[in-house]
């Protein structure tokens, strides 16, 4: 028999898992996912000159810019979009919290780094699987893909692939611009592994969740997010 699990809790746990998993991927130093890499590079560059810049703040900057671009492309604004930025604020806060807690956690051995990477990717995939089962607004990244693909009448899967490739190329260019030609910071073999495995892992974790949990709403708020 399935256990009742509230979608609001799924949202909170999903974002937390995504934040913690991202930090473990930072510690592994095999490269970030294509979506996170641009914000990570902005953080790495700006924090060299401005100590108050954190990974979370870089996420705020990146997602705020993307939200502005979304509004320009669609030529309209909906209150619903602001909820996505609230999610970005929550994610950024948890990201900085996890970065602080694990500040002194370091792995030097290859085995340790691989373990950190696998654990981080698994946490992220499981977190996204939780988020997919809630009605609360996703981060601006997912909102951008959903809304622009609808506007352009392109398959969301095809648009997401194009978005990921574009994000990867931007990350490579930023890495070269910030740290020197052929200097790959935040983009490495792990980025490719994420691209190849993330979708499948999210599906696997999602199937496990659906097998054991029945997702129900605890609050009558779904109508405000549709």
Secondary structure, DSSP 8 states (H G I E B T S, - for coil): --EEEEHHHHHHHHHHHHHHHHHHHHHHTS---HHHHHHHHHHHHHHHH-TT--HHHHHHHHHHHHHHHHHHHHT---HHHHHHHHHHHHHHHHHHHHHHHTTT----SHHHHHHHHHHHHHHHHHHHHHHTTS-S---HHHHHHHHHHHHHT--HHHHHHHHHHHHHHHHHHHHHHHH-TT--SS-SHHHHHHHHHHHHHHHHHHHHHHHHEEEE-SSS-GGGG-
